[in-house]
Amino acid sequence: MIKGYLMNLPDKLSPLKNFLELPDLASTRLGGRALYANDEFFAPKENLLRQEKPIFIEGKYTHRGKWMDGWETRRRRTPGHDWCLISLGLRGMIRGFNVDTSYFVGNYPERCSIEAIDLPENPARKKLLNRNLQWRELLPQSTLKGGGDNFFNISSAPPCTHLRFHIYPDGGVARLRAHGEVVPDWKRLPKSGRPLNLAAIENGAVAVAASDMFFGSRNNLLMPGRAKNMGDGWETKRRRSPGYDWVAIRLGAPGLIQKIEVDTNHFKGNYPDRCSIEGANKVENGDSWQEILSQTKLKAHTRHFFAKELKARGPFSHVRLNIFPDGGVSRLRIYGKPKFF
């Protein structure tokens, strides 16, 4: 939970303090891709961006050596260093990195650095490898430790679409996480008059706080597609005290709400009994929450749609989903029209 969010008077939201609360923009879950690497002799570059945590399998070998769940280059015998080019799944401003060297203990790189560039179109290999491209350094050469997380805060960075990950001089990295804020290109979105999902991560929405997320992250609510299992949703522990659970979301853009979807996909014996939804505008300034949807019964493993039931339509910059008394919800979609459209 974010410090500063008053549980007994939840009318104000504090800014995110920890970049790990932001989505991993390089994750394959969001469309991230490891495009090119100068070397991947022992383990392929694609492992860098896998959503799953790295694992180690004792005694597993390939025809090239020990199987490792990461990207691993051969031992360098010439001057220089190794690198990998990465396409982010979503364009955004990077706020921090985790260079995870799990299980790489005698073969991790001594140092790393990371550069970024903003290329709106999908560039060809020739363009990305062009030496005249103006890459911006986000992380200068920094010392790494083996066998675990290496966290790096990024204080200020413009939007970017691609990363260039350098390791010095060689070695293995299990995962690269690039946490940040999505910056959608609203000008490129179709203005067909159809409502947009203002709570979609790809449209810049962020789940900024929650009362509890013991079994599943609040950010799962905003992910594309339907949940693949219960672990791909937001789920709280069983409540043994009075009250209810909630999650607060900053919409990708302030907008007028037209329809809401609450999806309890995969939650069959642990879905909330009821839910309600509130909205606010500029909650950082202390604006009060306004009821959008009054307490409504929910069903297991079901997509619930609400339109005529909405009591207020905004414009709102934030919404708060309340669940009674606890349980799991896989997706929340807030369909509406951005205020500036």
C-alpha positions in Angstrom: 0.0 0.0 0.0 1.2 3.5 -0.8 2.2 5.6 2.2 0.0 8.6 2.7 -3.2 6.9 1.5 -5.5 7.4 4.5 -7.4 4.2 5.2 -9.9 5.9 7.5 -10.5 8.8 5.1 -9.5 7.6 1.6 -10.1 10.9 -0.2 -6.4 11.6 -1.1 -3.9 9.7 -3.1 -0.1 10.1 -2.7 2.2 9.8 -5.8 3.8 6.4 -6.3 7.0 6.1 -4.2 8.4 2.9 -5.6 9.0 2.2 -9.3 8.3 -1.4 -8.7 4.6 -0.4 -8.4 4.6 0.5 -12.1 4.3 -2.1 -14.9 7.2 -3.7 -16.6 7.1 -2.1 -20.0 9.5 -4.6 -21.5 7.5 -7.7 -20.5 6.5 -10.1 -23.1 3.0 -9.9 -21.5 2.7 -6.4 -22.9 4.4 -7.2 -26.2 8.1 -6.6 -25.3 10.7 -8.3 -27.6 14.4 -8.9 -27.4 15.3 -8.1 -31.0 19.0 -8.5 -31.5 22.0 -9.5 -29.5 25.7 -9.7 -30.5 26.0 -13.0 -28.7 23.7 -15.6 -27.1 25.9 -18.6 -27.1 24.8 -20.3 -23.9 21.2 -18.9 -23.4 18.9 -16.9 -25.7 18.1 -13.2 -25.4 14.4 -13.9 -25.3 14.7 -15.2 -21.7 15.5 -11.7 -20.6 11.9 -10.5 -20.9 9.9 -13.6 -19.8 7.2 -12.8 -17.4 7.9 -15.8 -15.1 10.5 -15.6 -12.4 13.8 -17.3 -13.4 14.4 -20.9 -12.3 17.3 -23.2 -11.9 17.3 -26.9 -12.9 20.2 -28.9 -11.4 22.0 -31.2 -13.9 20.3 -29.8 -17.0 22.7 -29.2 -19.9 22.4 -28.4 -23.6 25.0 -29.3 -26.3 26.7 -26.0 -25.5 26.8 -26.2 -21.8 24.7 -25.7 -18.6 21.1 -24.7 -19.3 20.3 -21.3 -17.8 17.1 -19.4 -17.6 18.4 -16.1 -18.9 20.5 -14.5 -21.5 24.1 -15.7 -21.4 27.0 -14.9 -23.7 30.3 -16.8 -24.1 33.5 -15.8 -22.3 34.9 -12.9 -24.2 38.5 -13.2 -25.4 38.7 -10.0 -27.4 38.2 -6.3 -26.5 34.7 -4.9 -26.3 31.5 -5.9 -24.5 28.1 -7.6 -25.2 24.7 -6.0 -25.8 21.1 -6.6 -26.6 18.4 -4.5 -28.4 15.0 -4.5 -26.9 11.6 -3.3 -28.1 9.3 -2.2 -25.3 5.8 -3.6 -25.4 4.4 -0.1 -24.6 5.9 3.3 -25.2 6.6 5.0 -21.9 8.9 6.8 -19.4 11.2 4.5 -17.6 11.3 5.1 -13.8 13.5 2.2 -12.8 15.2 -1.0 -13.8 15.8 -4.4 -12.2 18.7 -6.3 -13.6 18.1 -9.7 -12.2 21.1 -12.0 -12.1 19.3 -14.9 -10.3 21.4 -18.1 -10.5 24.2 -16.4 -12.3 26.8 -16.3 -9.5 30.2 -17.1 -11.2 29.2 -15.9 -14.6 27.3 -12.6 -14.2 28.6 -9.4 -15.8 30.7 -7.1 -13.8 28.8 -3.9 -14.9 25.9 -2.9 -17.1 24.5 0.3 -18.8 21.2 1.0 -20.6 20.3 3.5 -23.3 16.9 4.4 -24.8 15.5 5.9 -27.9 12.0 6.9 -29.1 11.1 5.5 -32.5 7.3 5.7 -33.0 7.3 3.5 -36.1 8.4 -0.1 -36.1 12.0 0.3 -37.3 13.8 -2.2 -39.5 17.0 -3.9 -38.2 19.2 -1.7 -40.4 17.8 1.4 -38.8 18.1 0.2 -35.3 21.8 -0.9 -35.8 22.6 2.4 -37.5 25.5 4.0 -35.6 24.1 7.5 -36.3 21.1 6.9 -34.1 21.0 9.3 -31.1 20.6 7.0 -28.1 20.1 8.6 -24.7 21.8 7.2 -21.7 19.4 6.2 -18.9 21.7 4.2 -16.7 25.5 4.8 -16.8 27.9 1.9 -16.3 26.9 0.5 -12.9 28.3 -2.4 -10.8 26.2 -5.6 -10.6 26.1 -8.3 -8.0 25.4 -11.9 -8.8 22.6 -14.1 -7.8 19.8 -11.6 -7.3 18.1 -8.3 -7.9 20.0 -5.1 -8.9 17.6 -2.1 -8.6 18.3 1.2 -10.3 16.1 4.3 -10.0 15.8 6.6 -13.0 15.0 10.1 -11.9 14.1 11.6 -15.2 13.6 10.1 -18.7 11.6 11.1 -21.8 9.3 8.6 -23.4 11.0 5.8 -25.3 10.2 2.7 -27.4 13.5 0.8 -27.4 16.3 0.0 -25.1 20.0 -0.9 -25.7 21.3 -3.1 -22.8 25.0 -3.3 -22.4 26.9 -5.8 -20.2 30.6 -5.5 -19.4 32.4 -7.5 -20.6 30.2 -10.6 -20.9 28.2 -13.1 -18.9 24.6 -13.9 -18.0 21.5 -12.0 -16.8 18.3 -13.8 -15.9 15.7 -11.0 -16.4 15.6 -7.3 -17.3 12.6 -5.4 -15.9 12.0 -1.8 -17.1 9.3 -0.3 -14.9 7.6 2.9 -16.0 4.6 4.9 -16.9 2.9 4.3 -20.3 2.7 7.3 -22.6 0.1 6.6 -25.2 0.1 8.5 -28.5 -3.5 9.7 -28.3 -3.2 11.4 -31.7 -2.9 7.9 -33.3 -6.0 6.5 -31.6 -9.0 6.3 -33.9 -11.6 8.9 -33.3 -14.5 6.8 -34.4 -16.8 7.8 -31.6 -16.6 4.4 -29.9 -15.7 4.5 -26.2 -12.1 3.7 -25.2 -11.0 1.7 -22.2 -9.7 4.5 -20.0 -8.5 1.8 -17.5 -6.3 0.0 -19.9 -2.7 -0.2 -19.2 -1.9 0.5 -22.9 -3.9 3.8 -22.6 -1.8 4.9 -19.6 -3.9 3.8 -16.7 -2.1 2.9 -13.4 -3.4 1.1 -10.3 -2.1 3.5 -7.7 -3.2 1.9 -4.4 -5.1 -1.1 -2.9 -6.2 -2.2 0.5 -4.7 -5.6 0.0 -3.2 -7.8 -2.8 -2.1 -10.9 -1.0 -2.8 -13.3 -3.9 -2.7 -11.1 -7.0 -1.3 -7.7 -8.0 -3.7 -4.7 -8.5 -2.0 -4.0 -11.8 -3.5 -7.2 -13.2 -6.9 -5.5 -13.4 -5.6 -3.3 -16.2 -3.9 -5.9 -18.4 -5.0 -6.7 -22.0 -7.1 -9.7 -22.8 -8.9 -11.9 -20.3 -7.1 -13.4 -17.4 -5.4 -16.8 -18.0 -6.0 -18.0 -14.4 -6.7 -16.7 -10.9 -3.1 -15.6 -10.5 -3.6 -13.2 -13.4 -6.1 -11.1 -11.5 -6.3 -9.0 -8.3 -7.2 -11.1 -5.2 -7.2 -10.1 -1.5 -6.8 -12.4 1.5 -9.9 -13.6 3.4 -11.1 -10.7 5.5 -11.5 -11.6 9.2 -12.3 -8.0 10.4 -15.1 -5.5 9.5 -14.7 -3.5 6.4 -14.1 -4.2 2.7 -11.3 -4.2 0.1 -10.7 -1.6 -2.6 -8.3 -0.6 -5.4 -7.8 2.9 -6.8 -6.9 3.5 -10.4 -5.7 6.6 -12.2 -7.3 6.5 -15.6 -5.1 7.0 -18.7 -7.0 10.3 -19.4 -9.8 12.1 -17.6 -13.0 11.2 -19.3 -16.8 10.7 -19.4 -17.7 7.2 -18.5 -20.2 5.3 -20.6 -19.9 1.7 -19.7 -18.1 -0.4 -17.1 -17.0 -4.1 -17.1 -16.2 -6.1 -13.9 -14.8 -9.5 -14.9 -14.6 -12.3 -12.3 -13.1 -14.8 -14.7 -11.7 -17.8 -12.9 -12.9 -16.7 -9.5 -15.5 -19.3 -8.6 -15.3 -19.9 -4.9 -13.6 -16.6 -4.0 -15.3 -13.9 -6.0 -16.6 -10.8 -4.1 -20.2 -10.9 -3.0 -20.8 -7.3 -4.2 -19.0 -4.4 -5.6 -19.4 -0.6 -6.0 -17.5 2.0 -8.0 -16.6 5.6 -7.2 -15.0 8.3 -9.2 -13.1 11.5 -8.5 -11.3 14.2 -10.4 -7.9 15.5 -9.3 -7.9 13.4 -6.1 -4.4 14.6 -5.2 -6.0 17.9 -4.4 -8.5 16.3 -2.1 -11.6 16.1 -4.2 -14.1 13.8 -2.7 -15.3 10.5 -4.3 -18.6 10.3 -6.1 -20.7 7.2 -6.5 -20.7 5.8 -10.0 -22.2 2.4 -9.3 -24.0 1.5 -6.1 -23.4 -1.8 -4.3 -24.3 -4.5 -6.8 -24.3 -8.3 -6.5 -21.7 -10.2 -8.5 -21.5 -13.7 -9.9 -18.7 -16.2 -10.1 -16.6 -16.5 -13.3 -18.7 -13.9 -15.1 -18.3 -10.7 -17.2 -20.6 -8.0 -15.7 -21.5 -5.0 -17.8 -23.0 -1.8 -16.4 -24.3 1.2 -18.4 -27.8 2.2 -17.4 -27.0 1.5 -13.8 -24.3 4.3 -13.7 -25.3 7.2 -11.4 -22.5 9.6 -12.4 -20.4 9.8 -15.6 -17.8 12.4 -14.7 -15.5 13.5 -16.1 -13.3 11.5 -13.7 -9.6 11.2 -13.5 -9.6 8.3 -11.0 -12.0 5.4 -10.1 -12.1 3.3 -7.0 -13.4 -0.3 -7.1 -14.8 -1.5 -3.8 -15.4 -5.2 -3.2 -17.5 -6.6 -0.4 -16.1 -8.1 1.7 -13.1 -9.5 -0.1 -12.1 -11.8 -3.0 -10.8 -11.6 -6.5 -11.5 -9.7 -9.7 -9.6 -10.4 -12.9 -10.2 -7.3 -15.0 -11.8 -3.9 -14.7 -12.6 -1.9 -17.8 -13.9 1.7 -17.8 -15.2 2.6 -21.2 -15.6 6.3 -22.0 -14.6 9.3 -24.0 -11.4 11.1 -23.1 -12.2 14.7 -22.1 -9.9 16.2 -24.8 -11.5 14.2 -27.6 
